[in-house]
Amino acid sequence: MSVTWNGAAPERVRAPCVTERLRMVLRALALVLVTYLGIPFVVLFNLVERAAPLGVAHRIACLWGRICLWLCGVRVLARGTPMRGGGAVVANHAGWIDIFTLLTADRVYFVSKAEVAGWPLVGWLSRQIGTVYIDRRRTSSKAQAAMLHDRLARGDRLCFFPEGTSTDGRRVLPFKSTLFAPFTAEGLRDELWVQPVSIVYHPAPDLPRSFYGWWGEMPLGPHLKAVFALSRGGVAEVIHHPPLRAADFADRKALAAACEEAVRAGVTAALEAALETGRDPA
């Protein structure tokens, strides 16, 4: 989506020392190495699984996400119960690090706008990890519903970010109900369950609270460097709310509103708890 959130200016981050610069280089090299070592296996199993999906390629992708999150100096603290079987997962969006977090916590497949499929390298990589592309034109709704039905029947959990953009991770923007349209289509809504998920990042005390957020016009390169250099002991708190049955809501707007309410409540509660205790969750 072209609309970006620019509601808060990024807080200044201190310059890394020599040791932290070395850490940045080593982490970046390790991430590149892990990615290049993993790609051939993912591609191979994707080819093998065309006839009979076994989920091996996706397990490799999730392992890659777990390693990448560790290289970012972040661990997952999961609360609640992840949904079993196929369904949709909707979450607030703080930036690129959410991909690693959700691959680690929920083993999801991501739902993205159709344009991403054509992006150089990014489109190819996202296809390899099983990303589902959604064309928001009304003429594509029936075909998309059939495709989503097939993925859900396989037991896939499909994740998307209904804010339509990323934030500093300290708030939840209004959910765009149009993004829920494919999940309320006839033939799908009666069997679809949607699980709202709240994600809250807790950086180390010497870093800004919005440290892991990447939003607005922030350049990607400097943010990656800061995370690789300075991040240690970070926590990604992932809160799983009770799943909602799409058929229990009158339309996509009602479903979107219920999901938004749950996600916002989880984010607010986690931030308030950290503020009251004066420390991040154990």
Summary of the structure (lengths in Angstrom):
residues: 282
radius of gyration: 18.7
end to end distance: 35.4
largest distance: 58.4
contacts: 886
relative contact order: 0.18
helix: 47%
strand: 15%
